[in-house]
Amino acid sequence: MAKVVVMPKLGLTMTEGTVSKWLKKVGDEIKSGEPFFEVETDKLTNTIEANTDGVVRHFFVEEGTTVPVLDKVAIIAAADEDISALLGGAPAAAAAPEAPAAAAAPAASAAPIRAPGERVVAAPAAKKLAKELGIDLALVPGTGPNGRITLDDVKNWKPAPAAPAAPAAEEAPKTKASPLAAAVAKDLGIDLDKIGAKDRVLAEDILRYLESTREKAPEGAPREEVVPMNGMRKAIAKNMLNSHMTSPTVTANLSVDMSAMKAYREQLKAKEIKVSYTDLLVKFIAKALTEFPLLNCSVEDNKIVYKHYVNMGVAVALDNGLVVPNVPDADKKSLTEISKEIKELAKLAREGGLPMEKLRGGTFTITNLGMYGIESFTPIINQPEVAILGVTTMEDRAVVRGGEIVIRPMMTLSLTFDHRVVDGSVAAEFLQRVKALLENPALMLA
């Protein structure tokens, strides 16, 4: 019996999803449990499985289309079954034009497929593999959402076969070049001797050369480009506005001497226990939150809900936004358990495979911009939490200790809190406690 496939509701707050990729094409047989299509939501990319056996007969939407939950996206039926009623009187899918096939392996290409200087969006795993293989990502077609380059795109990409060798009488270029750069130059008719590279010409040198020689846009050409927000960016915009409108916030900054933490981390490393400063902060701040439950609560219908557990959210930056997966019961886990879980969550987030439950139930969030050299900022609260801690760069500064000026590795913590619930004095006491723990790690045993 014919079955209409709808956009699934993957979470309580999900209202729409984007069909980012069809994994079958019209006319393909499919069995219940087989991957059918990928859905990009505000936070994740999910693979949706078929829930019936049959043949893919019709797609209601193309890849990249955003539709409300429970709206029709496809029809699965027997090969000879009449589905005209489900199509609203349109001809049966067997007679209709076939929908575009799921993205196949990228075609071989040696010429740039993007304008010189255009931003290349790729999955972290794809970037890593491309670097290992010496592949210029600017030349790889992306089959992911919004042209994002996936790991499979890099695995399947091959440069076009090298052009036949020039006749013996033709003088070879004097400039050395990588095989890929040579193929690109040959395809575009570029004289390698004109590139002006110091050692040997790489593909990126050719892109820079093209950028420097391309003609300016003609008079009257558009000076602006309008690009619709994708699902994740729309969700971030909505959540940030909601947080701003919901919580009257204050941000307090406090500098911490990280000398003891640096020494503690080196001691752990000597014992072959490798942890990041984010791992340490999660452990130490979880301890402080158990002593300041007001910073670990939420507000619901003018009621304060105290949480007797710490689900620590750790913000993870992605190419097109960010997500905040949670380390549940961080106050009860060891440092090595926390470190292992944060690494796994970050990996899943960057690969688009985070389960929805890992994004729910957070009680407090840490967001770290230290790797970008940021010295202070005002993070926005992740609702319905009442506070978020911004972590900044660690840098050597001149400070006074015992009446003498000394150099110490200092870090500024930026705490944004909901003033409906948390008073300034409570926030200050919490920051002071965090500072005491970080500057005296032995207090964790007290």
ChimeraX attribute file (.defattr): number of C-alpha atoms within 10 A of each C-alpha:
attribute: neighborCount
match mode: 1-to-1
recipient: residues
	/A:1	11
	/A:2	19
	/A:3	18
	/A:4	17
	/A:5	18
	/A:6	16
	/A:7	21
	/A:8	18
	/A:9	15
	/A:10	16
	/A:11	11
	/A:12	6
	/A:13	8
	/A:14	15
	/A:15	16
	/A:16	20
	/A:17	29
	/A:18	24
	/A:19	24
	/A:20	23
	/A:21	22
	/A:22	23
	/A:23	18
	/A:24	20
	/A:25	21
	/A:26	23
	/A:27	17
	/A:28	14
	/A:29	16
	/A:30	21
	/A:31	15
	/A:32	12
	/A:33	12
	/A:34	16
	/A:35	16
	/A:36	21
	/A:37	20
	/A:38	21
	/A:39	25
	/A:40	22
	/A:41	24
	/A:42	22
	/A:43	23
	/A:44	23
	/A:45	22
	/A:46	20
	/A:47	20
	/A:48	18
	/A:49	16
	/A:50	17
	/A:51	16
	/A:52	17
	/A:53	18
	/A:54	21
	/A:55	22
	/A:56	24
	/A:57	28
	/A:58	25
	/A:59	21
	/A:60	15
	/A:61	15
	/A:62	16
	/A:63	22
	/A:64	19
	/A:65	14
	/A:66	19
	/A:67	17
	/A:68	15
	/A:69	17
	/A:70	14
	/A:71	15
	/A:72	16
	/A:73	20
	/A:74	18
	/A:75	22
	/A:76	28
	/A:77	21
	/A:78	16
	/A:79	16
	/A:80	11
	/A:81	15
	/A:82	16
	/A:83	24
	/A:84	12
	/A:85	10
	/A:86	14
	/A:87	15
	/A:88	8
	/A:89	9
	/A:90	12
	/A:91	13
	/A:92	18
	/A:93	23
	/A:94	17
	/A:95	9
	/A:96	12
	/A:97	10
	/A:98	14
	/A:99	19
	/A:100	13
	/A:101	15
	/A:102	16
	/A:103	16
	/A:104	11
	/A:105	15
	/A:106	17
	/A:107	14
	/A:108	15
	/A:109	18
	/A:110	25
	/A:111	21
	/A:112	18
	/A:113	14
	/A:114	15
	/A:115	11
	/A:116	17
	/A:117	11
	/A:118	9
	/A:119	9
	/A:120	16
	/A:121	20
	/A:122	23
	/A:123	17
	/A:124	17
	/A:125	17
	/A:126	21
	/A:127	19
	/A:128	14
	/A:129	14
	/A:130	19
	/A:131	12
	/A:132	9
	/A:133	11
	/A:134	12
	/A:135	18
	/A:136	18
	/A:137	23
	/A:138	23
	/A:139	21
	/A:140	28
	/A:141	23
	/A:142	24
	/A:143	20
	/A:144	21
	/A:145	20
	/A:146	13
	/A:147	13
	/A:148	18
	/A:149	24
	/A:150	22
	/A:151	21
	/A:152	16
	/A:153	24
	/A:154	26
	/A:155	14
	/A:156	13
	/A:157	20
	/A:158	16
	/A:159	17
	/A:160	15
	/A:161	10
	/A:162	14
	/A:163	10
	/A:164	6
	/A:165	8
	/A:166	9
	/A:167	8
	/A:168	7
	/A:169	6
	/A:170	8
	/A:171	8
	/A:172	10
	/A:173	11
	/A:174	9
	/A:175	17
	/A:176	16
	/A:177	20
	/A:178	13
	/A:179	14
	/A:180	20
	/A:181	23
	/A:182	24
	/A:183	21
	/A:184	24
	/A:185	20
	/A:186	16
	/A:187	15
	/A:188	13
	/A:189	9
	/A:190	15
	/A:191	13
	/A:192	21
	/A:193	13
	/A:194	10
	/A:195	19
	/A:196	13
	/A:197	16
	/A:198	8
	/A:199	9
	/A:200	14
	/A:201	22
	/A:202	19
	/A:203	25
	/A:204	14
	/A:205	17
	/A:206	24
	/A:207	21
	/A:208	13
	/A:209	17
	/A:210	16
	/A:211	13
	/A:212	10
	/A:213	9
	/A:214	9
	/A:215	8
	/A:216	7
	/A:217	9
	/A:218	7
	/A:219	6
	/A:220	6
	/A:221	8
	/A:222	8
	/A:223	6
	/A:224	6
	/A:225	6
	/A:226	5
	/A:227	6
	/A:228	8
	/A:229	11
	/A:230	19
	/A:231	18
	/A:232	20
	/A:233	16
	/A:234	15
	/A:235	17
	/A:236	16
	/A:237	12
	/A:238	12
	/A:239	16
	/A:240	16
	/A:241	12
	/A:242	14
	/A:243	19
	/A:244	14
	/A:245	10
	/A:246	14
	/A:247	21
	/A:248	13
	/A:249	21
	/A:250	16
	/A:251	21
	/A:252	16
	/A:253	17
	/A:254	15
	/A:255	16
	/A:256	20
	/A:257	22
	/A:258	21
	/A:259	15
	/A:260	16
	/A:261	19
	/A:262	15
	/A:263	12
	/A:264	17
	/A:265	17
	/A:266	15
	/A:267	13
	/A:268	13
	/A:269	12
	/A:270	10
	/A:271	9
	/A:272	9
	/A:273	13
	/A:274	15
	/A:275	18
	/A:276	11
	/A:277	14
	/A:278	18
	/A:279	20
	/A:280	19
	/A:281	18
	/A:282	25
	/A:283	23
	/A:284	22
	/A:285	25
	/A:286	24
	/A:287	19
	/A:288	23
	/A:289	22
	/A:290	16
	/A:291	13
	/A:292	16
	/A:293	16
	/A:294	21
	/A:295	25
	/A:296	27
	/A:297	25
	/A:298	22
	/A:299	17
	/A:300	9
	/A:301	6
	/A:302	8
	/A:303	9
	/A:304	12
	/A:305	15
	/A:306	14
	/A:307	15
	/A:308	14
	/A:309	19
	/A:310	26
	/A:311	24
	/A:312	26
	/A:313	27
	/A:314	23
	/A:315	18
	/A:316	19
	/A:317	16
	/A:318	15
	/A:319	12
	/A:320	14
	/A:321	15
	/A:322	17
	/A:323	21
	/A:324	23
	/A:325	27
	/A:326	25
	/A:327	24
	/A:328	20
	/A:329	16
	/A:330	23
	/A:331	23
	/A:332	14
	/A:333	14
	/A:334	10
	/A:335	19
	/A:336	15
	/A:337	14
	/A:338	24
	/A:339	22
	/A:340	13
	/A:341	17
	/A:342	22
	/A:343	14
	/A:344	12
	/A:345	21
	/A:346	21
	/A:347	16
	/A:348	15
	/A:349	23
	/A:350	19
	/A:351	18
	/A:352	17
	/A:353	16
	/A:354	21
	/A:355	16
	/A:356	13
	/A:357	10
	/A:358	17
	/A:359	16
	/A:360	15
	/A:361	17
	/A:362	26
	/A:363	28
	/A:364	27
	/A:365	26
	/A:366	23
	/A:367	20
	/A:368	21
	/A:369	16
	/A:370	18
	/A:371	10
	/A:372	9
	/A:373	11
	/A:374	14
	/A:375	16
	/A:376	19
	/A:377	18
	/A:378	16
	/A:379	21
	/A:380	23
	/A:381	25
	/A:382	21
	/A:383	20
	/A:384	17
	/A:385	22
	/A:386	25
	/A:387	31
	/A:388	26
	/A:389	24
	/A:390	22
	/A:391	25
	/A:392	23
	/A:393	19
	/A:394	20
	/A:395	17
	/A:396	14
	/A:397	14
	/A:398	13
	/A:399	14
	/A:400	11
	/A:401	10
	/A:402	6
	/A:403	7
	/A:404	9
	/A:405	11
	/A:406	12
	/A:407	14
	/A:408	18
	/A:409	18
	/A:410	19
	/A:411	21
	/A:412	23
	/A:413	24
	/A:414	24
	/A:415	26
	/A:416	23
	/A:417	26
	/A:418	24
	/A:419	16
	/A:420	13
	/A:421	19
	/A:422	17
	/A:423	13
	/A:424	15
	/A:425	9
	/A:426	14
	/A:427	23
	/A:428	15
	/A:429	12
	/A:430	21
	/A:431	23
	/A:432	16
	/A:433	19
	/A:434	22
	/A:435	21
	/A:436	17
	/A:437	20
	/A:438	24
	/A:439	17
	/A:440	16
	/A:441	15
	/A:442	12
	/A:443	11
	/A:444	13
	/A:445	5
	/A:446	5
